[in-house]
């Protein structure tokens, strides 16, 4: 049989940086994100005889990209006690490599579709563990909504998975994305930041930030959530910039968007806050009724290709739209 799954990419709120275990992608600390719809990755998986074949956005992938996908498929095979091969076709409705979390939705959809294709019905938390090996952020794309990726103690030491804290129906939350066309390979950035002199300071800071964000989510206090996410953006990128390779993923348009958001908020009393994951494209979080005003300001910035509009997305799910 074959199965098709769809997942939404994530915007980090209290973002994760650095890994305690690079092979299994165990994080240094908990993190919180929100899935962003209607952006989505749809993936069809079919068991086949022979080697794994993986096509992403009409391209047959090889090298490290294929290795990461095979690691996720291996996790599914282990749980099903099979050695079958898979044919995989995956397509996203948004560009990769610009900071919109394509790996989060891609690996979440892959793990969910593969386990369904073998007739498994795993708990979503277990699917999140499988997806995590491809990309840590895929744990939260699996959970959906505002999701908490947390470390848990086990008999073998520790593990990590994710659960939804609040769903789309609980949060009327417009999300804008000022698309900055710049591709940056970010897979090894979590290894690079371990050399940053600021990493220990971030680990100390992040515990309080997580507590504050959880309180804000529980209270449905969107403005507090947005303020915390903007502050965490600056912390994350300070560590990124001072890592082993000194990565600076922002483009001039990225900085211009951040400054425009500050101006909207401070000079025009528009409720808007930016949030930037590891890439060049900023998210802008605002309140209902202000999307048009914010979008009109951002689309005029040189280097912003377009302004995408979104809202809170749900968890990974099966769909009846096979790609093969």
Secondary structure, 3 states (H helix, E strand, C coil): CEEEEEECCEEEEECCCCEEECCCCEECCCEEEEEEECCCEEEEEEEECCCCEEEECCEECCHHHHHHHHHHHHHHHHHHCCCCEEEEEEEECCCCCCCCCHHHHHHHHHHHHHHHHCCCCCCHHHHHHHHHCCCCCHHHHHHCCEEEEEEEEECCEEEEEEEEEECHHHCCCCEEEEEECCCCCCCCHHHHHHHCCCHHHHHHHHHHHHHHHHHHHHHCCHHHHHHHHHHHHHHHHHHHHCCCCCCCCCCHHHHHHHHHHHHHHHHHCCCEEEECCCCCCEEEEECCCCHHHHHHHHCCCCCEEEEEEEEECCCCEECCCCCC
